[in-house]
């Protein structure tokens, strides 16, 4: 079985202001890394544009219309202090949602063993009716709802190891008893959510705050002692990953001390869980990571493990 890579050049058309950390160069760095000979076996697929109905799996029509209306014909518009849109932002966001949905379809159909979506803008901070943190739509939560509602799965796990709490995914899946959402993240840090006492309407949310300066041993211990036992008990039929690489020691936006070896490790352990209950089915989508060198190396480590496990 192959690993699929979903991406699209439209994701480069989401142009942010000069000096903004979430910039097109991030995706360019990722795609350069994944063009190396080691990744020749990736099954490269074009990310489709999501249909409007996909957005409505998690967001109300009023919100979708508001975002669409905010897209300027030219220039840039700030939706908040961090989140900006230009003419190309709408299609870029739809490609991200479309990539995750198509990846879910392909993995569940057995066309590929697992998949990675190299798209932007990210999605895990977008709440039900609020764009924030560089994000417009809740890409990974929408993919979870697609797997549950369209494909009829009973249990989907969404795992988020971005350095920032996935507040949007938590909001969108708070009342979804069929989904288990787990986020490890630095605390204190923006957006300020993600306390251990935030557990969801059905005890379906697990937050694992990490202190600034946390390095490999404590990070791995937190996942081994808290997260993986809960995941094994939950026995997901599909595992979705919000793959943020801004916990890297070189990242400028936070203070964890992880390396690409840690991202390779957690990818392998996530695949272990998926193999136990989900037939190895994993779909990962890019979230944060703002040092270009660290991002490229970390994505390469992540995808290399997906390829190894997908082909096993």
N, C-alpha and C positions, 0 to 999 in steps of 0.2 A: 504493500500500500504506500502511496506517495503522500507527501505533505504539500498542500496547496498554499500558494501565496496569492492573496488578493490585493490589488492596488489599482490606482488609476491616476493619470496625469492631472485630472481635474483637481485632485487634492493639493496640487501646488498652486492653484489659482486662488486659494484662500490666503490672501496677503495681509499680514499684520503690520502695524507701525514699526518704523525703524527702531531697533533695540528691543523689540518684544521677544521674550524667550520662546514663544510657540510660533516658530517661523518655518517657512517652506524649506529652508536648508536642513531642517531636521529630517524630513522625509527623503531628501536627496542623499543625505549621509547614510540613512538606513538602506536605501536602494543600491548605493555604491557597495556597501558591505555585502549585500545579498547577491551582487553580481560576480562575486569571487568564484573560482572554479569549484570550491567545496559545496556550493549551492546549485550546481548545474542540474541536479535531480529534482529541484523544486518544480512542482506543476504550477506554472504561472497563469493566473486567470485574471481577466478584467473585472474590476468591481462594478456591478450594475448600479444604476440609479434606483434607489428605493422608491416604491410607490407611496403615495400619500397615506394610504391605509396602514402601512408599516409604522409610520410615525404615530398614528392614532392608537396603536397598541398600548402606548404609555402616556402620550400627551393629548390633551383635548384639542379639538379643532380650532378653538379660539387662540390657543397658544401657537399652534402651527401657522395659522394665518398671520399672527402678530410677527413672528420671526420672518416669514416670507415678505411681509410688507416693510420690514426694517431694512431689507437688502437694498443698498443704494445703486443707482444706475452707474455712478462713477464716484470716485473718492472712497473714503472710509467712514464708517459710523460706529461710535462706541455704544454698546449696549449696557456696559458698566465699565468700571475702571480697568478691567482686565480683558474683557471680551469685545472684540471688534469684528465687523463684517464689511466685506466689499462685494462687488458684483459676482465674483466667483465663489463666494462662501456657501451659497445655497446648494449648488451642485456638488461642491466638495463634501458638505455634510451628508447629502443624500448618498454619495458614493460610500461614505463610511458606514452608514446604516445598511446600504445595499450589500456591501462586502460581507458584513457580519451575518446577514440573513442568508446570503448565497452560500457562505461557508457552513452554516448550520445545515442547510439543505444537503450539501454535498457530503458532509461527514455522516449525517444520518442515513443517507442513501447508500453509504458504503463506497462512494466513488473515490474517496481519499481517506487516509487514516486520521488525519488531523489537519489543521489549517492555521495560518497566521495572516492577519489583515493589517497591511501597512498603509494606513490611511490617516488623515487629519482633516479637520480639527478633532481633538479627543472628545470623549462624551461623558465620562463618569461623574462630572460635577453638574450636569444639567438636571435640574429638578423638574417636577411635573409641569410647572408654569413659569420657570425662572431659568434663563440662560446665565451661566456664571463659570468662572474659572477656565476660560478659553472654550467652553463647551456650549453647543446649541441644542443637541438632542441626545437622549440617553441610549447611545448605541448598544451597549452590552445588555442593558435591561430589555430593550426592544428585541434583541436576539433571543433572550431567555423566554420572553412571552411568545415569540414565534415558535420556538421549540415546544413549548407547553400547549399552546392553543392550536397551532396548525398541524404539528406532528403528533400531538396527543401524548407527550411524555408526562410522567407523573412526578419526576424529581429532577430538577436542574440545579447545579451548584454554580455560583458566580464567585470567583476568587479574584481579589484585587490586592496586588502587592505594590502599587504606586505609593510613593512617599506621602502623598496627600490623601486624606480620607475620601472615599467614594461617596460623598454625601448625596449626589444625584441618584446613583444606583440604589442606595439605601432608601431614599424617598420613593422611588418608583416601584420598588419591590417590597416595601414595608408590610403590606397586607397580602402578599402573595405567598400562601402557605406551601405552594409547590416548589418554591425556590429557596435555597439557602444562600445568603449573601455573607461573605467573609471579607473583611478588609483589615490588613495590617498597615500601619501608617505612623509617621512621626507625630508625637503630641508632647508639648503644644506646637501647633503649626496651623496655618490657614487650611481649611475653612473654619476650624474650631470645633467641628463635630467629630463623632466617632468614639465617644466614651463607652466603656465596657457595659454601662447600664442601658445603652441603646440596643435593644434586642429584638425589635420587630413585633408586629401584632400577633404573630404565632410562634414566638421564640425562634424566628427564622433568620435573624441577623446576629452575626458575631463580629465584634470589633476588638482588635488586638493593638492597642496603642504601644508605641515604642519610644523610648526616651531619646532625645537628641544625643548623638554620639554612638548610638547602638551600632555594633559591628556584627560580623558574621556569626560568632558563637551564640549571642543572645537572640539574633534574628532567627536562626535555624531552630534554636530551642523553643522559641515561642510557637513556631509552626508545628514542630514535632509534638509538643506537649499539649497544645490547646487545639490547633486547627485540624490536624490530620485525624485524630481520634473521632472528632465530631463529623468529619467528612465520611469516614468509613461507616459510622453509624447511619448517616443519612443515605448512603449508597446511591449517589447520583447516577442518572442514566446518560447524562451529558455534562461535561465540565466546560464552562466558559471562563476566560481569563481576561481581566483588565491588566494588561502588561505595561506597567509604568516602570521606567528605569531611572527615575530621579532619586532613588535611594542610593545611587552610586556615590562613592566618596568624592568624586570629582564634580558632582552636580552643583550648580551655583544656587539653587533655590531651597536647599534643605541641608540637614546635618546628620544624616545617617552615613555609615562607613562601609557600605556594601561594595562588592566588586562583581565583575562579570561571572566569576566562579559561583557566587551566591545565586545569581539568576539562572545559571545552568543547573545548580543543585535543586532549586525550588521547582524548576520546570520538570526535572526528572521525578521528583516526589509527587507533583501533581499528576504526571502521567501514570505513576504507580496506582494512585487512587482511581484514575479513569480506567485503567486496565482491570482493576478488581471488580468494578460494578457497571462500567459504561462501555465495555468493549474497546477501551483506549480512545474514546471519542473526545477530543479536545479542540476547541476553537478559541484562539487568542487574538486579541485586538490591541493595537498600540494605544497607549495613553501618554504618560509624561516621559521626560528625559530630555535635559536641556544643555548638557555639555555634548557637543557633536561627536567627539571621539569616544567618550564613555557610552553614549547612546548606541553608536554603531557597533562597538565591541559587545555590548550587552545584548542587543538584538541578535547579533550573529551567534552568540552563545546560546540564547534561548531557542532560536530556530534550528540550530545544529542538533540540539537534544530532541526537538520535535521530529526532525527528520530521522534520527536514529530510532526513536521509539515508534514512529509511524511505520517504518519499514520492517520492524522486528516481527 
